[in-house]
Amino acid sequence: MSPHKAPDSSRRSDRSRRAICDAALSLVGEVGYARTTIEGIAARAGVGKQTIYRWWPSKAAVLMEAFVDMGARAAEAAEADGTAGGGEHGIPDTGDLAADLGLVLRATVDELNDPAIEAPTRALTAEGVIDPALGAQFVENLLEPQLQLYVTRLRAAQEAGQVRADIDPRIALELLIAPLTHRWLLRTLPLTHEYADQVVDLALRGLLVQP
């Protein structure tokens, strides 16, 4: 069977699917994306490699679903034990925009510094540059939903008269996200809570309505 045949998701066992996703994440974390193979994922998951080829077109596709699945499970667990933050829109709205954004950016720093998240995120980011289709999927499934949370929170701040009315929230959010992403991707300097706080402070100087 050709490894590029379209996946048949209707025949997938959820137990096997999760075992494969977990295996892909653990292998990428242990040996890196380049040394992770379909054969290795299959062996770790206890399935035949043809099972993976039936369900996914590539190891990048496996990792993409594994990463999305990991996020969904983490959200379910947080909701179940009452630790989910951010309210209905995912970012807190306490009325204090600086505090709310600082809380979220600090959590982002923690995630990007977590080896379990860092390795697959770097792999998917790099692979998305090479493979435009995968890159578009990465943006649609992982990046854009997170960015829209910032848009929602910044628009709420505009409606409350805190953020300038002439600001485009979709552009403004990049003042918050881009510095963290740049430092994380290039490893120029440590990614810390203190840095996140400084990013929020500097960004809001240009976004807030001045008294």
PETA-V7087 format. One record per pair of residues at least 24 apart in sequence whose C-alpha atoms are under 10 Angstrom apart, sorted by the first residue. I is the first residue (numbers start at 1). J is the second residue. Records with the same first field share a line. If there is no record, write none. Layout:
I = J  J
//
This chain:
1 = 50  53  54
2 = 50  53  54  57
3 = 49  50  52  53  54  55  56  57  58
4 = 53  54  55  56  57  58
5 = 53  54  55  56  57  58
6 = 53  54  55  56  57
7 = 51  52  53  54  55  56  57  58
8 = 51  53  54  55  56
9 = 54  55  56
10 = 55
11 = 54  55
12 = 51  52  54  55
16 = 42  45  46  47  51  52
17 = 45  47  51  52  55  62  65  66
18 = 45  65  66  69  70
19 = 44  45  46  47  66
20 = 44  45  46  47  51  52  62  63  65  66
21 = 45  62  63  64  65  66  67  68  69  70
22 = 62  63  66  67  69  70
23 = 62  63  66
24 = 59  60  62  63  64  65  66  67  120
25 = 62  63  64  66  67  70  116  117  119  120
26 = 116  119  120
27 = 119  120
28 = 63  115  116  118  119  120  123
29 = 115  116  117  118  119  120  123
30 = 115  116  119
31 = 119
32 = 119  120  122  123
33 = 59  60  63  119  120  122  123  124  126  127
34 = 123
38 = 62
60 = 120  123  124  127  128  131  134
61 = 124  134  137  138
63 = 120  121  123  124
64 = 120  121  123  124  134  137  138  141  142
65 = 138  141
66 = 120
67 = 116  117  120  121  124  141  142
68 = 138  141  142
70 = 116  117
71 = 117  142
86 = 149
88 = 149
89 = 148  149  150  152  153
90 = 146  148  149  150  152  153
91 = 146  149  150  152  153
92 = 149  153
93 = 153  154  156  157
95 = 156  157  160  162
96 = 157  162
97 = 153  154  156  157  162  163  200  204  208
98 = 197  200  201  203  204  208
99 = 197  200  201
100 = 153  200
101 = 150  153  154  176  196  197  199  200  201  204
102 = 176  193  194  196  197  198  199  200  201
103 = 193  196  197  200
104 = 150  196
105 = 176  177  180  192  193  195  196  197  199  200
106 = 191  192  193  194  195  196  197
107 = 193  196
108 = 177  180  181  191  192  193  196
109 = 180  181  184  190  191  192  193  194  195  196
110 = 191  192  193
112 = 180  181  184  185  191
113 = 184  190  191  192
118 = 184
122 = 184  185
125 = 185
126 = 185
147 = 173  174  177
148 = 173
149 = 173
150 = 174  176  177
154 = 207
157 = 208
158 = 207  208  209
161 = 208  209
162 = 207  208  209  210  211
163 = 204  206  207  208  209  210
164 = 206  207  208  209  210
165 = 207  208  209
166 = 207
167 = 206  207  208
168 = 207
169 = 207
172 = 203  204  206  207
173 = 203
174 = 203
175 = 199  200  202  203  204  206  207
176 = 200  201  202  203  204
//
